[in-house]
Amino acid sequence: VQLVESGGGLVQPGGSLRLSCAASGFAFSTTDMIWYRRAPGKGRDLVATISFTGSRTGYVDSVKGRFTISRDNAKNTVYLQMNSLKPEDTAVYYCNIPGGIYWGQGTQVTVSS
């Protein structure tokens, strides 16, 4: 399993970012995917999930209505569109499969004025 996250950066409150996660080494098109984040000094928390077809999604309450998870099975890529960003969204963001033990390097998102 290889997961490569990208798209993070520094953004002002209220801004937007689109994260990408390129996956390889497993049957991506038949595997549910998850976005997690680890805020400074905290554990890694689930942010959003998507079924392998993309027909079902789920979000932690704190991001509902602001974040959208999607996937492109032809490109083996899962995305996280983040709008109306808040300082409390600052974290390193990771993608993974359910129960996955191998992690990518993550991508840093910093929301600050």
Stockholm file with secondary structure:
# STOCKHOLM 1.0

chainA/1-113         VQLVESGGGLVQPGGSLRLSCAASGFAFSTTDMIWYRRAPGKGRDLVATISFTGSRTGYVDSVKGRFTISRDNAKNTVYLQMNSLKPEDTAVYYCNIPGGIYWGQGTQVTVSS
#=GR chainA/1-113 SS CEEEEECCEEECTTCCEEEEEEEESSCGGGSCEEEEEECTTSCEEEEEEECTTSSCEEECGGGTTTEEEEEETTTTEEEEEECSCCGGGCEEEEEECTTCCCCCCCEEEEECC
#=GC SS_cons         CEEEEECCEEECTTCCEEEEEEEESSCGGGSCEEEEEECTTSCEEEEEEECTTSSCEEECGGGTTTEEEEEETTTTEEEEEECSCCGGGCEEEEEECTTCCCCCCCEEEEECC
//
